[in-house]
């Protein structure tokens, strides 16, 4: 993948991995369009990075996803990269009746939105220059942590989706990447923490970003990062150890 000269749409880019990608791609000379639900965060980012394009959008809402697609194509027809990054991570106890609204929100954010957005942009991307779809999954797509079953299942589904999407686009110019982060020190999972200022823990975000960008630059279409390599390689053998 050419990492400069692109027009890139990144979902869930008001913090964490999404924001790190946005800032780095902007530094490399790309036009970067970010979307998120938090208008205050978008305004702060715009103040800090005036050249970055911001768009308020709740990607759990199918109509807002369609409106986002139409707005991007109308205003930035040169768009050639979609990064499906937005995600939430919740604790779900399956031994008790679950809150289906929360289950639906987690699946809508982590899986259904990438399905929908990829399908909306695919036809346009086929005609773009050096086009790519980049799905951000997780090492937990390969080995789940049982107290976050819906999150892990959504990322496993995204991994499977990426394989199928790559196959369906194999005769087109569109490259389909999967970046599978390990635990990265961001605010992911803040919804389930009492202290909202506490971060996720894990590797520094710049360490993740360096390895992820190297994978993209070298066209490594499936790129587990850091400890995710072991999860991808060993799979079921690690489940017992991780959930002891």
N, C-alpha and C positions, 0 to 999 in steps of 0.2 A: 504494500500500500504506500502510495506517495503521501507523506505526512505533512505536506505544505501545499498551499494553493487550492484547498478544498473549500466547499461550503458545507458546514456540518451542523446537523440538528442533534442536540443532546437532551434527552428527557431526564427529569429529576436532577437538574444540575445546579441547584441552589446551595448545595453543600457536598461534603465528602468526595467520593470518587468522581461523581459527575462534574463538580466544580473544578476539581484538579485537572481532569481531562480538558475542560473548557479553557482554563487559563493556559494550559500547556499548548493546546492547539492554536489558541490565539497568538501566543508568543512565537509560534512557528510560521505565522503568516497566513493562517486560515481565517475565513469568515465563519464565526461561531454563533449559532442561534441556540439559546438555552430556554427551556420552559420549566415551569414549576408552579406549585399552587400558592406559594407565599409571596404576595406582592411586595412586602417590605424587604424580603431577601433579594428579590429581583432588582428592586430600586437601589439597594446597597451595592450590588454587583455592578450595575450600570454606572453608578457614580465612580466606582473604582476602575472599571474597564469600559470607558465610553464607546469603544469600538465594538463591543459585544452586543448582539441583538437579543433582547429579552421578550418573552411572550408568556403571559399568565395562562396556565392551562391545567386543569385537573384531569390527568390522563385516566382516572378511573371512570370518567364520563365519556361514553362512546361518541356523543354528539360533539363534545369539545375536542376529541381526537380527530374527528372528521373536519371540524373547523380549523384545527391546527394544520392539518395536511393542506387544506385548500388555501389557507393564508400563506404558508411557506411556499407552495408552488406558485402562487400569484405574485408574491413579493420577492422571492429568491429562487427563480426557476433554475438557477445553476446548482442548486443543492445536489450533492452527490454522495453524502455520507449520512446515514442514520445510526445513532448510538442509542439503543434501548437500555438505559441505565437505571431508570427509576425503580425503587424497591422499598418494601417495608418488611420488617422482621418481628413477628409476634410469638409469644408463648401460647401454646394451645394444649389444654389437658383433654385428651380424647376419652378419658374415663368418666367424664361428666358431660352433660348436655352443652354443646358449644354455642357460642354467639355467632350465628350464621352471617350476620352483617359483617362481622370482623373477618370471618373466613372468606367471604365474597370479596371484601376490599383487598385482602392480601393476594388472592388469586387474580383479581382484576388488575392490580398494580404490577405484579411480578410476572404474570403470564399472558392474560388476555390482552392487555394493552400492547405488548410486543407483537403478539399475533396480528392484531388489528393494524397497527402502524406499519409493520412489514408489508402486509397485504395492500395497504393504501399507497405506499411509496414504491412498491416493486416495479410497476409498469414504467413510472417516470425514471427510476434508477437505471433501467435497462438501456435508456438512451443517453445517460449522463456520461461524463468523462471520468474514468477511474472510479467507478461507483463501489460502495461498500455498505453492508449492514453489519453492525457490531453489537452482539448481544452480550450483556454482562450477566453471567450466571453466578456460580459460586462453587467452591470446593465441596460444599454440602449438597450439591447436585449428585455427587458420586457416593458419598457416605453421609447419611442424615444424622443429625443430633435429635434424639427422640422428643425432647421437650419443645422443639420448634417444628413440628411435623408438617404443618401447612407450608411454611417457608421453604423447607427442604424439598417438599414435593413440587412446589411451584418452580424451583430452580432445576429439579430433575426434568420436569416437563419442558422447561426452556432449553435445556441441553438437547433433549430429543427433538424439539421443534427445530433447533438450529441445524441438526443433521438433515432433517427433511427439507428445510428451506434451501440449504446448500445444494442438495440433490436437485431440487426443482429448478434452481437457477444455474445449474452447471453449464448449460449451453448459452449463457448470457455473459456479459462482462462483469456482472455483480459478484464481488467476493463476499462471502458470509463468514464472519469471524465469531468465535466464542472466546471471551476472556473470563476465566474462572478465578476470582480473587480468593485468597485465604481470608482469615480474620484480618481486617485492616482497621487502623485506629481512626474511626469516623464516628458520626452520631447515629449510625444505623442501629435500629432497635431502641431508639430513645422513647418510643411510645410505651415500652414495657418496663422502663426504669423509673423509680421514684425520683431519683436525682436526675433531672433533665440535662444538667451540665456535664454529667459523666459520659465519657466516650466509650466506644465499643471495645477498645483494646485491640491488640494485634500489631502487625508490622506498621511502620511509619508509612504514610500515604505516598511519600516521594519514592520510597523503595518499591512499592507496588507499581507506581506509575512508570518508573524507569524500565521495569521488566515488561510491563504491558506494551509500552511504546516500542520496545525492541521487537516484540512479537509481531506487532502490526507492521513495522518497517520491513520485517523479513518475511511477510506473508505467511506466518504460522497461523493457520486458520483456527486451530483449537489450542488455546494457550492457558493451561492451569498455571497459576502464579504461586511461587513460594511453596508452602506446605500443601497446597492443592494438588501439586504434582504427585505426592504420595497418595493422596485420597483417590486420585484418578487411577493410579497404577495398581493399588492394592484392594480398593473397593471393599467387598464384603468382609475381608479379613480384618479390617479396622473397625467394623461396626461395634463389636463387643467391647473393644478397648475404649472407644470413644464414649460409650454409653454405660460403662461399668458403674 
